[in-house]
């Protein structure tokens, strides 16, 4: 074939566009320059959200297109959802209108119903050898709607049976299936003790992974809170191996997450295929520094049990991500099946969530995205002193960019009435010589409350804040 010289630029352009399309279609990945963060659609990414209580897929009454529209409008880019293998009843954890507790006959899961009545929560029993095609249509539609709204889906495959009530309504329990599989205590469900049950679990993990292979906005978490209910690490590793095997032919497989602990824990001997290490209730966020040398994403993918005040989960998110985390998901109880737009505020659940909080987390996301954060790392030592008893976290590219978050000391649970008093502080920052701009940013409005440009000779620099309530952010960049 002869190609004229005139056609070469066109051919080069087509090849470039094709290469860009292939790159854009690659699944969410660790960023090659800084694996504490993500690469998605060819761009550095931090995942930040305030999302529903994990039943958006399995609960047929939940309008997920409206839900994803809300997340996009608030500037958020993540949702955490459970696969449907696990579910809850209405009494679980005293959650108002719990989306993980569908009404009778409004629960859908990967397995098809049989023609035999007797499921504990209404309807026919399940057949663990047959897939429910309606479920997998909904699964793909769910992830496709998320993608259109710029939202990544954490697909949590399994969850421990915290109490007998959860196990009693599980399709994997022999009383709820026609296969006589799962005749065991709930604390044996996620172990290697029962080969037939393990085979069912491996098969459903493999099926879900393969069904989602075309989507770039997904990562797989093996099990929610496996430190409860008898879940063993060998079982988790077996499921990781199953995910890897299901994607062995993919040039760029999806990321895999393990949920490590509530609070903090040092990760040791991690499975080499795991790229995200998620924690719950990270207050303070010292788990990030504890595991930073893993060179993987450290995430906090569940909050709660501190009351429902927005400021508690706003400050928790700022603290965690400015400490070097790459993922933050506030568990938001303002989303229910009746309120998929997150407008429900009369809940009595063990956490928080509101339209106002989501907008504040959107401000956090925009603040971080205003930096080349892949070139930064946590460095609180750059702050020589902080007055008035304040606490701070700092992400730094020395001599170029400083992202600093300052807040008053907060208890695990704090009464908001005592936290409305305006305060201020002065921060002493160690800076190399150069010309800088410093902006103090309101974490509730996103507005710049004070800005100053200065020329610095090498050494400490005093920066006085404006008055603020609870917390404030500081952006310092070399001009």
N, C-alpha and C positions, 0 to 999 in steps of 0.2 A: 504494500500500500504506500502511495506517495502522498505526503502531506505538504501542502504549499506553505511558504513562510508566513503568508497572511493568516493562515489558520492556526498557527502555533499559539499566539496569545489567547485565542478563543479556547483552544484545547486546554491550555494551562489554567485558564479561569474556571473551566468546567471541572477539571481535576481538583482545583483548590476548593470549589464549592462542594464537591462530593466529599472531600476529606473533612471539611467543616461539618457537613451534615452527619457523617459517621461519628465524629467527635461529640457533636451535640446529642446524639442518640445514645451515647454510652451511659450506663447507669451511674447513679450517684457514687462517687469514689472518694478516697482520701486524697487530699491535695498533694501533688508530688513535691511541692516546695516546702510544705508544712503540714504533715499528716495529722496535726491536732485539729485540722479543719477539713472541710469537704470541697470537692470540685463537682459542680453540677451545671449542665448546659454550658460547659467551657468557662465557668466563672467561679471564683472563690465563694464559698457558701458557709454560713453559720445557720443552723436550724433553730428557730425560735417560735414558740407558739403558746397558746392557752387553749387547750383542746378538750373535747367532750370525754366522758367516762367510758370510752372504748367500745361502745355497743353500736356504733353507727352502721356497721356492716350487717351484723346478725339480727338487728332489731328492724323488722319490716315496717315499723311505724316511723322510723327516723328518716327525715327528708335530707339526705346528704348533699344534694346539689345546693340547697339553701345554706347549709352549714359551710361548705367550701367557699361559697360566695362571701360569707361573713368573714372567714379567715383572710381571704384575699383583700377585702376592703380594709381590714385592720392591719395589713402589711405583714401578716404572719405566713409561715411557709412549711408547717409540719402538722401532721396529725398522727396520733397513736391509736391503732385499732386492734381489737382481738379477733382472731380468725373465726370464732364461733365454736371451736372445740370445747371451750369452757364458757359457762354462763352463770348468772347469779339469780336468786329470787328477790322479791321485792323487799324482804327484811334485811338483806345483806348490808352490813356496815352503816345502816341507818341513812342511806342516801335517798334524798327526795327525788322521785321519778327517775330512778337509776336506769340508764340506757342499756346496761348489761343485764337487765331483768325484763325481757320482753313480756308482753301480755300473752296469755295462752293462745297457742296457734299463730303467734306472730314472731316466732323464733325460727331462724333458718341457719343451717350449718352445712358443712361439706357432705354429710352423709344423707342419703335418701331415706324417706320414711318407708316402712314396710306396710303390708296390708293387715298387720296384726295390732289391735288396740293395746293400750297399756302403758304408754309413756307417762311418767309420773306428773308431768306438768301439762297434760292434755294432748290428745291426738294419738296417732299410732307410734309404735316403737320404731327404732332406727335399724337399718341394715348396714352394718359397717363394711360390707363388701361392695356396696353400690354408691356412686356419687350422685348428689343432687345437682342436676344441670342448671336449675334456676339459681342455686347459690353461686355457681361459678360465673353465670351471666352477671349477677349482681356484683360479684367480686371485681370483675373486669370493668364494669361500668363505674363502680366506686373509684377505682384507681384512675380511670380515664378522666372522671370529673375532677379529681384532685389535681391531676397533671394540667388540665386546662386552666386551673386557678393558681398554678405555681406552687402546689403543695406536695411535699414529700410524705409518703405513707410509711410509718413504722408498722409492719405487719408482725404482731406478736402472735406466735403460733400456739403456745400453750400457757397455762396458768395453773398453779397448785390448787388443790382442793383444800381451802382453808378450814372448812368445817364439813361435817357429814351432810349438811343441807345442800352444799354445792355438789357433792359426789352423788347424792340421791337423785339429782336431775340431770346428770351428765349422760350423754349418749354412750360414752365409753363404759358405763356401769352395766353389768350384765342384766340388771333388772329393766334396763331401758333399750336393749337391743335384742335382736332375734338370733344373734350369733353365739350366745353363751360365752361372750368375751368380757373380761373385766370383773370377774368374781373375786374381788380382793379388797382389802382395806384401802381407804383413800390415801394413806401414807405410802402405799406400794405402787401407786399409779405411774409415777415417773421414776421408775427404777428399771433395772435389767432383769427383774425377778420373773416376769411373766412374758414369755416369748410371743404369744399370740397378741397380747395387748401392745407390746413393743412393735410388732409388725404393722399393726393398725396405725400407730403413731408415726412410724417411719413412712408409711404409704401416704398419709394425709399431708405430712410435711413436704414430701416429694411432689405430690399433686399440686399443692398450692404454689410451690416455687416454680414449677414448670408452667402453670397457667399464667404466671406473671412475668415470664421471661422477656416479653416484648416491651415492658415498661421500664423507663429509666428513673422513675420517681418512687422507688421502693427500696427499703432494706428490711432484713428479716431479723427479728429478735426471737431467740429460741424459747424463752420462758419468762413470764413475769414473776418477779419475787421468788426465785427458786430456793431461797434460803428458808422458806416455809413449806410445810406439808410433805416433807420427806423426799423432795427432789434431790437426786444425786448428780454429782459432777460427771461421772462416767455416762449417765444417761444423756446429759446435755451434750457431751462431746459426740455421742452417737448421732444425735440429731444434727449437730454441726456437720459431721461427716456426710449425712444424708443430703443436706443442702448443697454441699460441695459436689457430691456425686451427681446431683440433679442438674448442675450447671457446668459439668466438666467440659462440655463442648463450647461454652461461651468464651469469647475472647476477653470480655470484661464482665466477670460475674458480679452479682449483687453483694453488697456489704452484709456482714453478719454481726449481730450484737448479742452480748450476754449482759444480763442484769446481775450486778455483783452484790450489792448490799443496800440496806437502809443506813444512811449516814455516811460512814467511811469504812474503807477496808483497803489494804494493800493487795494488789493483784499479783499472784505468783504463778509461774508456769502456765501462762495462758495458751489456749489452743491457737496455733499459728494462723488459722483461717478467720479468727475473730478480729474485727477492726474497730468496733465501738464497744466501750465499756460504760454501761449505764448504771446510775445510782439513783436512789430516792432520798428525799428529805435532807438535802445537803446544806445544812445551816450550822456552822459556817462552812465555806466551800473548800476546806483544806484537803479534801479527797483529790482535788485536781493536782496540787503539788505532790501529793503522796504517790500519784501514778503517772506523772508527766513524762517520766523517762520511758514509758511504754511506746512513746511516739505514735500514739493512736488517738482517736477522738475519745474524750471523757465527757459523758453527758449526764444531765439530770433530767430524767424523763417522767418524773412524777413528783408533785408537791402536795402539801396538805397537812391536816391535823394541827394547824396553828390558828384556827379561827378563820373568819371570812374577810378580814380587812385587806383591801387591795395593796396597801403599802408593804405588807409582809411578803407577798409574792412578787411584787415589783422589786423590792430590795434584794430578795433572794436571787432573782434572775440576773440583775446587774452584778451582784457579788460573784455569782458563779461564772458568768461569761468573762468578766474582767479579770478573774483569776486564771483564765486560760481554757475554760471549758468550750466545747464546740457545739453543744446542743442543750436546749432548755425547753421543757414542756411543763407549763403549769396545768394542773388538773382542774378544769373549769366546770363547776357544777351549774352554771347558768345555761348550759346546753341540756335540753331534754327533748324527748320525742315531740312534745307539744311546742317546744321553743328551739327549733334547730338553728335559729339566728342568734342564740345566746342571750336572750333578753329576760330570762327568768331570774328574779332576784329574791324570791321568797323561799328559798331552799333552806333546809336545816341539815346540811351535809358537813362532813368533816374537813372542809377546806374552803376555798374561795373561788373567785372568778366573776367577771362582770364585763360589760362593754367598755367601761372606763379603764379597767386593768389591761384589756387587750390593746387599746390604743396606746397605753403607756409602754407596753412591751414592743409595740411597733416603733416607738421613739427609740428604745434601746437598740433595736435592729438597725434603724437608720444611722444612729450614732456609730455603731461598729462598722457599718458598711461605708462610712465616711473616711475610713482608714484603709490602707493596704495591710489588712490584719495578718495576712500570711507571712509578712516580714517582721511581725512583732512577737514578743513573748512576755509572760508575766515577770514583773521586776519591781517589787515593792521597795527594794533598796534604793531606787532612784528618788524616793520620797525621804528626804533627810529628817523632816519633822512635820507633824500635823497638830495644830493647836486645838484647844477646847475639847479634848477627849474624843475626837472623831476617829473613825476607822476608814480605811481606804484599800482599794485594789488598783493595781496599775498594769496596763499592757504597754510595752515600750519597744520602740525601735530607736536605740540610743542616738541622740543627736538629731533625730528627724521627726519622730512622732511619739506623743505620750497621751494615752487614753486613761483617764483616772476617774474613779468613782469614789465619792465620799459620802458617808452617812453617819448618823448618830448611832450609838450602841443600841441594839435591839434585843430584847429577850425572845425566846422561842415563841411566846405568845405575848403580845403587847396591846394594851388598851389604847385605842386611837385618840381618845379624848386628851390624854396626857402628852400627845405627840404633835400638837398643832402649833406649838410655840415657834416662831421664827428664830433661827440661829445663824451664826456665821462662823467662819474659820479662816485661818491663814495656813497655807501650805508652803513648805520650803522644798524646792525641787532642785536636784543636782543637774545642771545643764552644761554641755560644752559650749564654747564660744559660737555666736551666730546671732541671727535676727529671727525672732519668733513671734507668733501670734497665739495668745491664750484666750479661750472662750469658755465662760461658765455657762452651762446649759441646764435649763429647767427640765427635770426628768418627768414632770407631769404635763408640760405643754410642748416641749421640744424647742422652745424659744431660747435665744441667747440672751441671758440676763446681764452679762458683763463681758466686754471684749477689750483687750489691751494688746498693743504691739510694742515690743521692746528689743533693744540690742543687749546681748548678754556676753560678758566675758566669763571664761571657764570658772565654774564654781556654783555655789548655792544661789537660788533666786526665790524671793518671797512673792507669793501670789495670794492676794486677799480675795476671798469669795464675796459675792453679794449675800444678802440674807436669803435663807431657804428653809423649807419645812421638811425635815427628815433626811433628805438626800439631795445631792447635786452632782453633776458630771463636769469634768474639765477636759478640754481638748487643747493640747499644746502642739503646734507644728512649726517646723522651721520654714521661714519664708524664702 
